Amino acid sequence: MQAFDVVVIGGGLLGCFAARNLCRWKLDTALLEAREDVCTGVSRANTAIVYPGFDHKPGTLKAEMCVRANAGFETLCRELDVPFHRCGSLMVSFGEKADAVLKKKYENGHSMGVPGLRLLSGEEALRMEPALAAGVTSALYAPTTGTVNPWELGIAACESAAANGAKLCLNTRALAISRTAEGYRIETGREDFICRAVINCSGLYADRVQELLFPSPVHIAPDAADYLILDKAAENKPVHIIQYEPEDGGKGFNAVPTVEGSLLLGPSERDNETDFAVRADGLSFVRARAERVLPGLDPEDTIRSFAAVRPNPQREDGSSIGSFVIENPGPGFWSLIGIKTPGLTCADELGRYVAEKAAAFLHADANEAFDGHRSGIPKAGRMCWERRNAAIQANPDYGEVICCCEDVTKAEVLEAIRRGAVTLDGVKRRTGTGMGRCQGSRCQEKLLALLAQELGVSEAEVTKDGAGSEILGGGRNEN
Ligand SMILES: Cc1cc2nc3c(=O)[nH]c(=O)nc-3n(C[C@H](O)[C@H](O)[C@H](O)COP(=O)(O)OP(=O)(O)OC[C@H]3O[C@@H](n4cnc5c(N)ncnc54)[C@H](O)[C@@H]3O)c2cc1C
């Protein structure tokens, strides 16, 4: 049995930031994550946009948090040593109806003080972004829109929380929750946790985790989405984030020039599908949208597809909820249920919000020793030659390139494993291995060997992304 002041359930972006923000107070905090690593759920598959806030209803918590979060994103990313690209966005329309929608969004954003918004004519939009399809009739330019690698941000927040004293408990799924005289008991099938407060950040399962003890008036009705990634070398990529507002009011579309240099296209929308598997019709939809908005892109430059799952929050009558849902069903118990877009943008704001609630409930003192600075793994590919040379002199493993496409060295891979990567995807999320043109076909074998060696397991036991995704299927080491 382990005792804490606060237990956070779920190690996605929201849980990692809740844990980090709890460390601003003198509170013993644990972060329980069901999987073998953090940021393996919704936080690893989304559109990666740091929104400016013009899309939300003025006066709502969502709108306020989004505008504030966007303004503070450079500071946050500098503190956590995570690249952030404030590339700006153009929301584009191709007809009168969508032009009117953009005008409304402009007025909405303007009333909320979203900085720098401008409505552009089609010609102005084409001058700014020549890759757009001819026929664009207007664009809403938002210079403060940006992009960040979501999992890099979440892992950084988790490392920062751990460095400030939070205890990370992986492979630890909350299975049952009960009341005690002082607070709560959480059973995990391994050991029990007792605590005075609980923050439920379990993503797609947040309604069910709340229902382990309290009823949940909000239910998650998941649906799936498909995405494509185009290679860095693809031609005619936009430099801004492009958002498409269709004339028929249907599903929009985004093209995001990522911090890694690739182009993310999507999402599609598939009702009532709940797994992270891509579907051909969803990918066709994304391709068709890309062709409509950015016709110069070549589908042959596609290097990857992936699917995401949206945790859509619904009331008991089945109606959907547009606002952020933060439930407080019992004393010292908060649930973030169905937080979708802009949950990445607002992860720190939401974490701060629930941490402040818990600190007030527990009458906690501020932790003067909190240090928000965290250093990422020094990336050889981001070093100038002098720095890289010095890194090799200090550690020869910086001289051995493992992933040629993304220029990732053995030193980075070993450091990623030291910091908690236990799968191929865990290494990828920390270093970028396998994210380039060959998608890991050249480095996978070396990575398998390094993971097996460092974790003290056989190569057959190493997985791509957790149990059931063994690469070698148990065959190779027996030979
Ligand atoms: C398709 C899509 C696109 C999006 N695009 C954007 C965007 O461009 N910009 C933006 O700002 N936001 C975006 N978002 C929203 C954003 O991705 C999420 O709000 C954010 O990632 C937060 O996720 P999370 O932490 O709630 O969930 P997750 O990342 O899923 O984390 C929940 C964690 O809880 C764990 N868990 C579940 N049950 C238990 C249990 N019983 N015990 C212990 N652990 C448990 C899971 O294993 C998981 O790791 C998008 C979302 C989707 C779905």
Ligand as a Chemical Component Dictionary entry (heavy atoms), coordinates in Angstrom:
data_LIG
# 
_chem_comp.id                   LIG 
_chem_comp.type                 NON-POLYMER 
_chem_comp.pdbx_formal_charge   0 
_chem_comp.three_letter_code    LIG 
# 
loop_
_chem_comp_atom.comp_id 
_chem_comp_atom.atom_id 
_chem_comp_atom.alt_atom_id 
_chem_comp_atom.type_symbol 
_chem_comp_atom.charge 
_chem_comp_atom.model_Cartn_x 
_chem_comp_atom.model_Cartn_y 
_chem_comp_atom.model_Cartn_z 
_chem_comp_atom.pdbx_ordinal 
LIG C1  C1  C 0 -8.365 13.498 -33.509 1  
LIG C2  C2  C 0 -7.905 14.486 -32.469 2  
LIG C3  C3  C 0 -7.249 15.640 -32.867 3  
LIG C4  C4  C 0 -6.855 16.577 -31.916 4  
LIG N1  N1  N 0 -6.160 17.671 -32.317 5  
LIG C5  C5  C 0 -5.803 18.608 -31.418 6  
LIG C6  C6  C 0 -5.074 19.758 -31.815 7  
LIG O1  O1  O 0 -4.688 19.912 -32.972 8  
LIG N2  N2  N 0 -4.819 20.698 -30.876 9  
LIG C7  C7  C 0 -5.227 20.579 -29.584 10 
LIG O2  O2  O 0 -5.021 21.499 -28.805 11 
LIG N3  N3  N 0 -5.849 19.453 -29.160 12 
LIG C8  C8  C 0 -6.131 18.469 -30.032 13 
LIG N4  N4  N 0 -6.744 17.325 -29.610 14 
LIG C9  C9  C 0 -6.984 17.100 -28.180 15 
LIG C10 C10 C 0 -5.759 16.529 -27.471 16 
LIG O3  O3  O 0 -5.080 15.583 -28.263 17 
LIG C11 C11 C 0 -6.152 15.881 -26.129 18 
LIG O4  O4  O 0 -7.030 16.726 -25.445 19 
LIG C12 C12 C 0 -4.916 15.634 -25.293 20 
LIG O5  O5  O 0 -4.045 14.775 -25.964 21 
LIG C13 C13 C 0 -5.226 15.108 -23.924 22 
LIG O6  O6  O 0 -5.423 13.733 -23.912 23 
LIG P1  P1  P 0 -5.657 12.983 -22.518 24 
LIG O7  O7  O 0 -4.508 13.170 -21.618 25 
LIG O8  O8  O 0 -7.003 13.378 -22.008 26 
LIG O9  O9  O 0 -5.831 11.480 -22.982 27 
LIG P2  P2  P 0 -4.763 10.343 -23.308 28 
LIG O10 O10 O 0 -3.602 10.858 -23.996 29 
LIG O11 O11 O 0 -5.523 9.240  -23.974 30 
LIG O12 O12 O 0 -4.299 9.871  -21.883 31 
LIG C14 C14 C 0 -5.116 9.105  -21.029 32 
LIG C15 C15 C 0 -4.256 8.060  -20.377 33 
LIG O13 O13 O 0 -4.993 7.409  -19.360 34 
LIG C16 C16 C 0 -4.575 6.059  -19.319 35 
LIG N5  N5  N 0 -5.634 5.304  -18.623 36 
LIG C17 C17 C 0 -6.873 5.019  -19.068 37 
LIG N6  N6  N 0 -7.550 4.329  -18.121 38 
LIG C18 C18 C 0 -6.716 4.200  -17.061 39 
LIG C19 C19 C 0 -6.838 3.586  -15.783 40 
LIG N7  N7  N 0 -7.967 2.955  -15.411 41 
LIG N8  N8  N 0 -5.775 3.615  -14.937 42 
LIG C20 C20 C 0 -4.617 4.230  -15.299 43 
LIG N9  N9  N 0 -4.456 4.826  -16.522 44 
LIG C21 C21 C 0 -5.494 4.817  -17.371 45 
LIG C22 C22 C 0 -4.418 5.693  -20.778 46 
LIG O14 O14 O 0 -3.582 4.567  -20.936 47 
LIG C23 C23 C 0 -3.808 6.969  -21.342 48 
LIG O15 O15 O 0 -2.408 6.925  -21.359 49 
LIG C24 C24 C 0 -7.137 16.366 -30.542 50 
LIG C25 C25 C 0 -7.780 15.189 -30.148 51 
LIG C26 C26 C 0 -8.153 14.252 -31.095 52 
LIG C27 C27 C 0 -8.830 13.004 -30.646 53 
# 
loop_
_chem_comp_bond.comp_id 
_chem_comp_bond.atom_id_1 
_chem_comp_bond.atom_id_2 
_chem_comp_bond.value_order 
_chem_comp_bond.pdbx_ordinal 
LIG C1  C2  SING 1  
LIG C2  C3  SING 2  
LIG C2  C26 DOUB 3  
LIG C3  C4  DOUB 4  
LIG C4  N1  SING 5  
LIG C4  C24 SING 6  
LIG N1  C5  DOUB 7  
LIG C5  C6  SING 8  
LIG C5  C8  SING 9  
LIG C6  O1  DOUB 10 
LIG C6  N2  SING 11 
LIG N2  C7  SING 12 
LIG C7  O2  DOUB 13 
LIG C7  N3  SING 14 
LIG N3  C8  DOUB 15 
LIG C8  N4  SING 16 
LIG N4  C9  SING 17 
LIG N4  C24 SING 18 
LIG C9  C10 SING 19 
LIG C10 O3  SING 20 
LIG C10 C11 SING 21 
LIG C11 O4  SING 22 
LIG C11 C12 SING 23 
LIG C12 O5  SING 24 
LIG C12 C13 SING 25 
LIG C13 O6  SING 26 
LIG O6  P1  SING 27 
LIG P1  O7  DOUB 28 
LIG P1  O8  SING 29 
LIG P1  O9  SING 30 
LIG O9  P2  SING 31 
LIG P2  O10 DOUB 32 
LIG P2  O11 SING 33 
LIG P2  O12 SING 34 
LIG O12 C14 SING 35 
LIG C14 C15 SING 36 
LIG C15 O13 SING 37 
LIG C15 C23 SING 38 
LIG O13 C16 SING 39 
LIG C16 N5  SING 40 
LIG C16 C22 SING 41 
LIG N5  C17 SING 42 
LIG N5  C21 SING 43 
LIG C17 N6  DOUB 44 
LIG N6  C18 SING 45 
LIG C18 C19 SING 46 
LIG C18 C21 DOUB 47 
LIG C19 N7  SING 48 
LIG C19 N8  DOUB 49 
LIG N8  C20 SING 50 
LIG C20 N9  DOUB 51 
LIG N9  C21 SING 52 
LIG C22 O14 SING 53 
LIG C22 C23 SING 54 
LIG C23 O15 SING 55 
LIG C24 C25 DOUB 56 
LIG C25 C26 SING 57 
LIG C26 C27 SING 58 
# 
